[in-house]
């Protein structure tokens, strides 16, 4: 897996979100384990992260900020757990 994408996964997991890699490898399925209805597909394309509905989350290289935005969208804590 791409190192930036793995970095995003690591930050998402700090928010206690469940992350699964999909095929192709630049696609993630992120779910709030409290409710599986709170789920979003995240795609890396053209150096930016987007939701499955083409909502731009942020740019590659800023994975921590992107994880914060995704956590907010999925109703998870906006601060990473220690």
Backbone as a chain_set.jsonl record, in Angstrom:
{"seq": "XXXXXXXXXXXXXXXXXXXXXXXXXXXXXXXXXXXXXXXXXXXXXXXXXXXXXXXXXXXXXXXXXXXXXXXXXXXXXXXXXX", "coords": {"N": [[0.847, -1.181, 0.0], [0.442, 2.249, -0.668], [2.512, 4.671, 0.944], [1.549, 7.197, 1.881], [-1.194, 6.728, 1.855], [-1.316, 4.659, 3.714], [-0.531, 6.105, 5.93], [-2.781, 7.764, 6.18], [-4.672, 5.798, 6.848], [-3.643, 5.013, 9.356], [-4.058, 7.386, 10.849], [-6.848, 7.555, 10.715], [-7.567, 5.277, 12.15], [-6.788, 6.076, 14.678], [-8.898, 7.619, 15.352], [-10.666, 5.754, 16.03], [-11.996, 4.553, 13.924], [-13.074, 2.091, 11.577], [-11.21, 0.649, 9.027], [-11.007, -0.494, 5.741], [-9.169, -1.769, 3.035], [-9.801, -1.479, -0.395], [-10.215, -2.874, -3.691], [-9.415, -1.083, -6.533], [-6.164, -0.57, -4.995], [-5.952, 2.103, -4.103], [-8.199, 2.913, -2.727], [-10.359, 3.258, -0.018], [-12.531, 1.891, 2.479], [-14.244, 3.366, 4.928], [-15.515, 3.166, 8.165], [-17.699, 3.971, 10.845], [-17.596, 2.255, 13.753], [-19.616, 2.299, 15.639], [-22.012, 2.634, 14.343], [-22.754, 0.997, 11.498], [-23.991, 2.16, 9.389], [-22.876, 4.589, 9.107], [-20.676, 5.221, 6.996], [-18.074, 5.569, 4.583], [-16.673, 5.781, 1.362], [-13.359, 6.315, 0.425], [-11.278, 7.813, -1.9], [-8.183, 8.03, -3.571], [-7.108, 10.232, -5.888], [-5.492, 11.922, -8.519], [-3.703, 13.14, -6.731], [-5.244, 13.958, -4.573], [-7.675, 13.467, -1.938], [-10.898, 12.039, -2.071], [-14.421, 11.621, -1.403], [-16.68, 8.878, -2.066], [-18.727, 10.131, -3.339], [-17.546, 12.122, -4.691], [-16.778, 14.323, -3.159], [-14.417, 16.579, -2.136], [-11.854, 15.874, 0.13], [-9.232, 16.524, 0.918], [-5.707, 17.226, 0.367], [-3.056, 15.082, -0.777], [-0.434, 14.216, 1.413], [-1.27, 15.642, 3.538], [-2.474, 14.015, 5.484], [-3.293, 13.739, 8.183], [-5.015, 15.938, 8.676], [-6.936, 15.337, 6.759], [-7.932, 12.925, 7.788], [-9.118, 13.914, 10.113], [-11.232, 15.382, 8.98], [-12.7, 13.351, 7.712], [-13.395, 11.81, 9.932], [-15.082, 13.619, 11.217], [-17.163, 13.764, 9.304], [-18.179, 11.211, 9.608], [-19.167, 11.165, 12.128], [-17.439, 10.619, 14.216], [-15.089, 11.149, 16.881], [-13.493, 14.336, 16.763], [-10.984, 14.724, 17.588], [-8.005, 12.994, 17.673], [-7.526, 9.965, 19.419], [-5.467, 9.429, 22.29]], "CA": [[0.0, 0.0, 0.0], [1.104, 3.551, -0.735], [2.841, 5.132, 2.305], [0.623, 8.26, 2.291], [-2.478, 6.096, 2.127], [-1.158, 3.959, 4.987], [-0.514, 7.164, 6.933], [-4.184, 8.132, 6.374], [-5.289, 4.689, 7.597], [-3.178, 5.113, 10.747], [-4.749, 8.515, 11.489], [-8.265, 7.195, 10.846], [-7.682, 4.311, 13.241], [-6.677, 6.827, 15.93], [-10.25, 8.111, 15.609], [-11.439, 4.531, 16.284], [-12.76, 4.183, 12.74], [-12.685, 0.845, 10.944], [-10.76, 0.938, 7.67], [-10.721, -1.65, 4.893], [-8.686, -1.405, 1.705], [-10.59, -2.06, -1.481], [-9.516, -2.977, -4.961], [-7.962, -1.005, -6.514], [-5.506, -0.286, -3.726], [-6.064, 3.517, -3.703], [-9.577, 3.112, -2.308], [-10.596, 2.789, 1.349], [-13.89, 1.921, 3.011], [-14.08, 3.82, 6.31], [-16.792, 2.975, 8.854], [-17.781, 4.215, 12.272], [-18.061, 0.977, 14.298], [-20.821, 2.491, 16.458], [-23.122, 2.412, 13.421], [-22.209, 0.679, 10.182], [-24.615, 3.041, 8.405], [-21.959, 5.721, 8.963], [-19.576, 4.657, 6.233], [-17.718, 6.391, 3.427], [-15.585, 5.331, 0.515], [-12.371, 7.367, 0.206], [-10.5, 7.501, -3.092], [-7.047, 8.902, -3.859], [-6.951, 10.454, -7.328], [-4.854, 13.184, -8.886], [-3.024, 13.733, -5.577], [-6.216, 14.464, -3.593], [-8.603, 12.467, -1.404], [-12.303, 12.338, -2.337], [-15.396, 10.613, -1.001], [-17.288, 8.178, -3.183], [-19.631, 11.075, -4.008], [-16.663, 13.122, -5.288], [-16.574, 15.457, -2.261], [-12.981, 16.65, -1.86], [-11.483, 15.847, 1.547], [-7.974, 17.234, 1.11], [-4.619, 16.846, -0.517], [-2.06, 14.103, -0.386], [0.606, 14.835, 2.216], [-1.95, 16.239, 4.7], [-3.35, 12.919, 5.879], [-3.881, 13.943, 9.51], [-6.158, 16.847, 8.496], [-7.954, 14.59, 6.012], [-8.539, 11.985, 8.734], [-10.006, 14.704, 10.974], [-12.444, 15.7, 8.204], [-13.452, 12.108, 7.525], [-13.956, 11.477, 11.247], [-16.203, 14.531, 11.413], [-18.254, 13.327, 8.424], [-18.718, 9.94, 10.087], [-19.658, 11.301, 13.501], [-16.446, 10.163, 15.187], [-14.438, 12.249, 17.575], [-12.649, 15.142, 15.885], [-9.618, 14.68, 18.126], [-7.456, 11.638, 17.707], [-7.331, 9.426, 20.763], [-4.047, 9.292, 22.666]], "C": [[0.888, 1.238, 0.0], [1.346, 4.082, 0.686], [1.934, 6.265, 2.776], [-0.737, 7.687, 2.634], [-2.427, 5.332, 3.446], [-1.142, 4.959, 6.147], [-1.951, 7.622, 7.226], [-4.911, 7.058, 7.178], [-4.91, 4.779, 9.071], [-3.895, 6.234, 11.491], [-6.241, 8.223, 11.674], [-8.476, 6.222, 12.001], [-7.516, 4.972, 14.602], [-8.019, 7.436, 16.332], [-11.211, 6.947, 15.891], [-12.367, 4.182, 15.132], [-12.214, 2.877, 12.181], [-12.352, 1.134, 9.489], [-10.45, -0.372, 6.944], [-10.211, -1.137, 3.549], [-9.513, -2.153, 0.678], [-9.721, -2.164, -2.723], [-10.121, -1.954, -5.901], [-7.44, -0.475, -5.183], [-5.629, 1.168, -3.255], [-7.484, 3.88, -3.263], [-9.74, 2.503, -0.916], [-12.089, 2.814, 1.651], [-13.734, 2.213, 4.496], [-15.451, 3.786, 6.99], [-16.659, 3.333, 10.32], [-18.346, 2.94, 12.898], [-19.299, 1.101, 15.191], [-22.072, 2.256, 15.619], [-22.549, 2.183, 12.028], [-22.891, 1.471, 9.074], [-23.746, 4.273, 8.157], [-20.68, 5.202, 8.318], [-19.32, 5.514, 5.002], [-16.576, 5.735, 2.672], [-14.665, 6.523, 0.272], [-11.453, 6.915, -0.93], [-9.367, 8.515, -3.227], [-6.917, 9.012, -5.369], [-6.397, 11.846, -7.57], [-4.262, 13.909, -7.672], [-3.953, 14.306, -4.51], [-7.12, 13.314, -3.141], [-10.034, 12.959, -1.627], [-13.178, 11.262, -1.72], [-15.913, 9.927, -2.256], [-18.257, 9.051, -3.97], [-18.87, 12.256, -4.603], [-16.561, 14.416, -4.476], [-15.094, 15.474, -1.883], [-12.715, 16.759, -0.357], [-10.205, 16.633, 1.798], [-6.892, 16.672, 0.214], [-3.687, 15.814, 0.098], [-0.94, 14.83, 0.345], [0.038, 15.498, 3.469], [-2.949, 15.237, 5.263], [-3.992, 13.114, 7.245], [-5.118, 14.847, 9.418], [-7.287, 16.145, 7.741], [-8.678, 13.606, 6.934], [-9.487, 12.718, 9.675], [-11.314, 15.025, 10.257], [-13.325, 14.47, 8.021], [-14.115, 11.696, 8.834], [-15.172, 12.355, 11.539], [-17.409, 14.097, 10.582], [-18.946, 12.068, 8.952], [-19.151, 9.971, 11.555], [-18.716, 10.756, 14.554], [-15.848, 11.386, 15.867], [-13.544, 13.014, 16.621], [-11.23, 15.215, 16.401], [-9.167, 13.242, 18.204], [-7.237, 11.218, 19.148], [-5.85, 9.273, 21.042], [-3.664, 7.852, 22.819]], "O": [[1.959, 1.25, 0.607], [0.473, 3.953, 1.544], [1.577, 6.306, 3.954], [-1.366, 8.114, 3.602], [-3.389, 5.356, 4.214], [-1.682, 4.682, 7.218], [-2.304, 7.845, 8.384], [-5.68, 7.374, 8.086], [-5.77, 4.637, 9.941], [-4.297, 6.054, 12.64], [-6.827, 8.607, 12.686], [-9.452, 6.334, 12.743], [-8.054, 4.474, 15.59], [-8.249, 7.732, 17.504], [-12.424, 7.143, 15.977], [-13.416, 3.575, 15.346], [-11.022, 2.595, 12.302], [-13.125, 1.792, 8.793], [-9.735, -1.234, 7.455], [-10.757, -0.183, 2.994], [-9.873, -3.314, 0.87], [-8.626, -1.603, -2.782], [-11.343, -1.977, -6.049], [-8.208, 0.011, -4.353], [-5.418, 1.426, -2.07], [-7.913, 5.024, -3.414], [-9.314, 1.376, -0.668], [-12.821, 3.661, 1.138], [-13.163, 1.413, 5.237], [-16.427, 4.313, 6.456], [-15.647, 3.041, 10.958], [-19.482, 2.574, 12.596], [-19.959, 0.1, 15.468], [-23.073, 1.741, 16.118], [-21.931, 3.077, 11.449], [-22.424, 1.461, 7.934], [-23.866, 4.923, 7.119], [-19.736, 4.8, 8.999], [-20.243, 6.112, 4.447], [-15.638, 5.204, 3.266], [-15.132, 7.616, -0.05], [-10.927, 5.802, -0.927], [-9.568, 9.712, -3.021], [-6.651, 8.024, -6.053], [-6.784, 12.813, -6.915], [-4.311, 15.137, -7.59], [-3.509, 15.054, -3.638], [-7.305, 12.329, -3.855], [-10.346, 14.129, -1.404], [-12.74, 10.127, -1.532], [-15.616, 10.35, -3.374], [-18.574, 8.756, -5.122], [-19.468, 13.266, -4.974], [-16.289, 15.48, -5.032], [-14.577, 14.485, -1.364], [-13.272, 17.615, 0.331], [-10.108, 17.341, 2.8], [-7.126, 15.767, -0.587], [-3.558, 15.699, 1.317], [-0.541, 15.925, -0.05], [0.793, 15.875, 4.366], [-4.115, 15.562, 5.489], [-5.131, 12.693, 7.448], [-6.15, 14.548, 10.018], [-8.461, 16.341, 8.055], [-9.9, 13.472, 6.865], [-10.553, 12.196, 10.002], [-12.386, 14.949, 10.858], [-14.546, 14.543, 8.158], [-15.273, 11.28, 8.839], [-16.18, 11.87, 12.053], [-18.535, 14.062, 11.079], [-20.149, 11.885, 8.763], [-19.461, 8.936, 12.144], [-19.141, 10.46, 15.671], [-16.089, 12.521, 15.456], [-12.902, 12.415, 15.758], [-10.351, 15.726, 15.706], [-9.867, 12.381, 18.737], [-6.815, 12.015, 19.987], [-5.065, 9.016, 20.129], [-2.512, 7.549, 23.13]]}, "num_chains": 1, "name": "protein.A"}
